[in-house]
Amino acid sequence: MSPSPISLRNLRPEAIWIAGVAGGLGFLLNGLTVSLGNDLQLIFGGILPLIIAIAFGPIWGMLAATLAALETILLWQHGLAIPFFAAEAFAVGWLARRKRLMPLFADAVFWAAVSPFLYLVHARADFYPDNLGPAVALKYVVNGLLCVTFADLCLEMPRLRWLLTRYGATVPEDTLAARLARALTLAAVAPICFLAIWGARAESDRQMSQIEAKLSGQARLTANVLGDKTEEMRQAIALLADRLSEGQRDQSAAEREVRRFQARYPIFKTLIVTNAAGDVVIGSPFPPLDQSNVADRSSFKGALAGRAPFVSEGFRERGDGSDPLVAFSAPILSADGAAQGVVEGSVTVKKLLEATLTGLESAPLVVTDQASRVLLTTRPEIFPPLAKSTLAGLQAREQVTPVEVTSHSRNAPGSDSPLRFWVWQAIEPRTQWRCYALAPFSVAR
């Protein structure tokens, strides 16, 4: 008569530390994942707890499985898998020892019994906003069947059988009939598992192709529009500088020229004209800006140094909490090439992309300047304007790349948890502004 699978009195004390060791090793083994794409992962730390459940009984297997499954909290930021893996080990151990079922068949019975509950839990879980909950539920079934298959195969190893029996384990008989039944069951289950894995990978590739097409198109469109608009602004400000440098214009004539220019290009929020020392002589809209001298601005220095139109980094006017501005500046040169001053116009990047941004409110978009500071974002709670972008270290360009960022909103629930995005980066060649198109993806394991 075999010992009761739930009784603790018939087991030697060694089973306690053996279960603990198996759970600890399973914890480490769970850290070595096999990706199925779409952030779906197979883990194999359940092999050792299932061996313990079959050899020592369901309680010890459940203990080992619970310890091993704690790794999933670190992997997936939730513990939904823990009760299922613990219950799996208990069910397999009980059915294999009490009902004399083959472990693989016992595991199939368990997953068939809990599948409706498994589906409901994961289909309604907030962890899977991309409707991947059902795929995760199916992945657990496949993962469990693979783990119990490996556990059963391991129990055929003579050295392992000897080691387990030495510490009081009761291992299944290794008869020819048992091997034949195991082989037939494995032949029926293995194709289903591998077909499920192949299907998950194929679906992942299809979705990644769609994401890549969407993000690359959005990022490139943004970069192209910015390139066209910034070139138009550069040429416009250079034209104004040429008009102001023609002949000797008096103050009133120059002011009329600036007014006519701003009426033609209302996209410019401010316009200033300086002399060679950086003193503001004309400001529009009137009255002039509060700064009487802008010689320390990069837009002033860059235009004079390069003797050509210049595009600044992002900034905000003093006391202005609106969208970040960039300045387009050009030198005012005399006929002999001497610098007479600088004309500068400021504009928000949002104005440059006003038509392109229509309909993109739900799709995160980020534009950064040469210093990687955020000029434009559709998600300011994640990418604060003019803050150093967390995407600055992204090297890959012509491919979709996964990144993790943290929300800066104090009012957003779960703002301390990292948010995960697929990102495609495109660079506008003239300004070297970086355009990032993002698509959120869930922690779907």
Residue pairs with C-beta under 8 A, 6 or more apart in sequence:
2 97
2 170
3 10
3 11
3 57
3 170
4 10
4 98
5 57
5 58
5 93
5 94
5 97
5 98
6 57
6 58
6 59
6 94
7 57
8 59
11 56
11 57
11 60
11 168
12 167
12 168
14 167
14 168
15 56
15 57
15 60
15 167
15 168
15 169
16 60
18 52
18 56
18 60
18 167
19 49
19 52
19 56
19 60
19 61
19 63
19 64
20 63
20 64
20 67
22 48
22 49
22 51
22 52
22 64
22 68
23 48
23 49
23 63
23 64
23 65
23 66
23 67
23 68
24 67
24 68
25 45
25 48
25 68
26 45
26 46
26 47
26 48
26 49
26 64
26 65
26 67
26 68
26 69
26 71
27 45
27 67
27 68
27 70
27 71
28 45
28 71
29 43
29 44
29 45
29 47
29 48
29 68
30 43
30 44
30 45
30 46
30 68
30 69
30 71
30 72
30 75
31 45
31 71
31 74
31 75
32 43
32 44
33 41
33 42
33 43
33 75
34 41
34 42
34 43
34 44
35 41
35 42
36 42
36 139
36 197
36 200
36 201
36 204
37 200
37 201
37 203
37 204
37 205
37 208
38 132
38 135
38 200
38 203
38 204
38 207
38 208
38 441
38 444
39 132
39 420
39 441
39 442
39 443
39 444
39 445
40 132
40 135
40 136
40 139
40 200
40 204
40 444
40 445
41 75
41 445
42 139
42 142
42 143
42 146
42 197
43 71
43 72
43 75
43 143
44 146
44 147
44 150
45 68
45 69
45 71
46 65
46 68
46 69
46 85
46 88
46 89
46 143
46 144
46 147
46 148
46 151
47 147
47 150
47 151
47 154
48 64
48 68
48 151
49 61
49 62
49 64
49 65
49 67
49 68
49 85
49 89
50 61
50 65
50 88
50 89
50 92
50 93
50 103
50 107
50 147
50 148
50 151
51 151
51 154
51 155
51 160
51 164
52 60
52 61
52 64
52 89
52 93
53 60
53 61
53 62
53 64
53 65
53 89
53 90
53 92
53 93
53 96
54 61
54 92
54 93
54 96
54 97
54 103
54 151
54 152
54 155
54 171
54 172
55 155
55 164
55 169
55 170
55 171
56 93
56 164
56 168
56 169
56 170
57 93
57 97
58 89
58 90
58 91
58 92
58 93
58 94
58 97
59 90
59 93
60 93
61 89
61 90
61 92
61 93
62 86
62 87
62 89
62 90
62 93
64 89
65 85
65 86
65 88
65 89
65 90
66 82
66 85
66 86
68 85
69 79
69 81
69 82
69 85
69 86
70 82
72 78
72 79
72 81
72 82
72 85
72 445
73 79
73 82
75 445
76 127
76 443
76 445
77 127
77 417
77 443
78 125
78 127
78 443
80 121
80 122
80 125
80 127
81 140
81 445
84 114
84 118
84 140
85 144
87 110
87 114
88 107
88 110
88 111
88 144
91 106
91 107
91 109
91 110
91 113
92 103
92 106
92 107
92 110
92 148
95 101
95 106
95 109
95 110
96 102
96 103
96 106
96 172
97 170
99 106
101 109
102 152
102 178
102 181
102 182
102 185
103 148
103 151
103 152
103 172
104 145
104 148
104 149
104 152
104 182
104 185
104 186
104 189
105 185
106 148
107 144
107 145
107 148
108 145
108 189
110 144
111 118
111 140
111 141
111 144
111 145
115 137
115 141
118 137
118 140
118 141
119 133
119 134
119 137
121 137
122 128
122 133
122 134
122 136
122 137
123 133
123 134
123 137
124 133
125 133
127 133
127 442
127 443
127 444
128 136
128 442
128 444
129 440
129 442
130 441
130 442
130 444
132 442
132 444
133 444
135 200
135 203
135 444
136 444
136 445
138 196
139 196
139 200
139 445
142 192
142 193
142 196
142 197
145 189
145 192
145 193
146 193
149 186
149 189
149 190
152 182
154 160
155 161
155 164
155 171
155 172
156 174
156 179
161 171
161 174
164 171
165 171
172 178
208 400
211 400
211 422
211 439
212 399
212 400
212 424
214 437
214 439
215 400
215 422
215 423
215 424
215 437
215 438
215 439
216 400
216 424
216 426
216 437
218 360
218 363
218 365
218 424
218 437
219 424
219 425
219 426
219 435
219 436
219 437
220 426
221 356
222 353
222 356
222 365
222 367
222 426
222 435
222 437
223 426
223 427
223 428
223 433
223 435
225 352
225 353
225 355
225 356
226 349
226 352
226 353
226 367
226 428
226 431
226 433
226 435
227 428
227 429
227 430
227 431
229 352
229 353
230 311
230 328
230 352
230 428
230 430
230 431
231 430
233 265
233 267
233 268
233 328
233 345
233 347
233 352
234 309
234 311
234 328
234 330
234 430
235 309
236 261
236 265
236 328
236 345
237 309
237 328
237 329
237 330
237 343
237 344
237 345
238 308
238 309
238 330
240 257
240 258
240 261
240 330
240 343
240 345
241 330
241 331
241 332
241 333
241 342
241 343
243 257
243 261
244 254
244 257
244 273
244 332
244 341
244 343
245 332
245 333
245 334
245 340
249 257
251 281
251 282
254 273
254 281
254 282
255 282
255 284
258 271
258 273
258 282
258 284
259 284
261 271
262 268
262 271
262 284
262 285
265 345
267 347
267 351
267 352
268 345
268 346
268 347
269 325
269 346
269 347
269 348
269 351
270 283
270 284
270 285
270 289
270 317
270 345
270 346
271 282
271 283
271 284
271 343
271 344
271 345
271 346
272 280
272 282
272 283
272 284
272 288
272 289
272 294
272 343
272 344
273 280
273 281
273 282
273 283
273 332
273 341
273 342
273 343
273 344
274 280
274 281
274 293
274 294
274 295
274 300
274 341
274 342
274 343
274 344
275 281
275 340
275 341
276 339
276 340
276 341
277 293
277 295
278 293
278 294
278 295
278 296
278 297
278 300
278 342
279 292
279 293
280 288
280 289
280 291
280 292
280 293
280 294
281 341
282 288
283 289
289 317
290 318
291 318
294 300
294 342
294 344
295 301
297 312
297 327
297 344
298 310
298 312
298 313
299 310
299 312
299 327
299 328
299 329
299 342
299 344
300 329
300 342
300 344
302 310
302 312
302 329
303 309
303 310
303 329
303 330
303 331
303 342
303 344
304 331
304 339
304 342
307 331
307 333
307 337
307 339
308 330
308 331
309 328
309 329
309 330
310 328
310 329
310 330
311 326
311 327
311 328
311 430
311 431
312 326
312 327
312 328
312 329
313 326
313 369
313 370
313 371
313 373
314 324
314 325
314 326
314 349
314 369
314 371
314 373
314 374
314 375
314 385
314 386
315 324
315 325
315 326
315 327
315 386
316 322
316 324
316 325
316 386
317 325
317 346
322 348
323 348
323 349
323 350
323 376
323 385
324 348
324 349
324 373
324 374
324 375
324 376
324 385
324 386
325 346
325 347
325 348
326 346
326 347
326 348
326 349
326 369
326 375
327 344
327 345
327 346
328 344
328 345
328 346
328 347
329 342
329 343
329 344
329 345
330 342
330 343
331 339
331 341
331 342
332 339
332 340
332 341
332 342
332 343
333 339
333 340
334 340
348 376
349 367
349 375
349 376
350 357
350 376
353 367
353 376
357 365
357 378
360 378
361 378
363 378
363 437
363 438
363 439
364 377
364 378
364 379
364 382
364 383
364 421
364 437
364 438
364 439
364 440
365 376
365 377
365 378
365 435
365 436
365 437
365 438
366 374
366 376
366 377
366 378
366 379
366 383
366 389
366 391
366 435
366 436
366 438
367 374
367 375
367 376
367 377
367 433
367 434
367 435
367 436
368 374
368 375
368 389
368 391
368 392
368 433
368 434
368 436
369 375
369 431
369 433
370 431
370 432
370 433
371 388
372 388
372 389
372 391
372 392
372 434
373 386
373 387
373 388
373 389
374 383
374 384
374 385
374 386
374 387
374 389
375 385
375 386
375 433
376 385
377 383
377 384
377 385
381 407
381 408
381 409
381 412
381 415
382 405
382 406
382 407
382 408
382 409
382 419
383 389
383 390
383 391
383 405
384 408
387 408
389 436
390 403
390 405
390 406
391 403
391 405
391 423
391 425
391 434
391 436
394 401
394 403
394 423
394 425
394 436
396 425
397 425
397 426
397 427
399 424
400 422
400 423
400 424
401 422
401 423
401 424
401 425
402 420
402 421
402 422
402 423
402 441
403 420
403 421
403 423
404 418
404 419
404 420
404 421
405 418
405 419
405 421
406 415
406 416
406 417
406 418
406 419
407 414
407 415
407 416
407 419
408 415
409 415
419 440
420 440
420 441
420 442
420 443
421 438
421 439
421 440
421 441
422 438
422 439
422 440
422 441
423 436
423 437
423 438
424 436
424 437
425 434
425 435
425 436
426 434
426 435
426 437
427 433
427 434
427 435
428 434
428 435
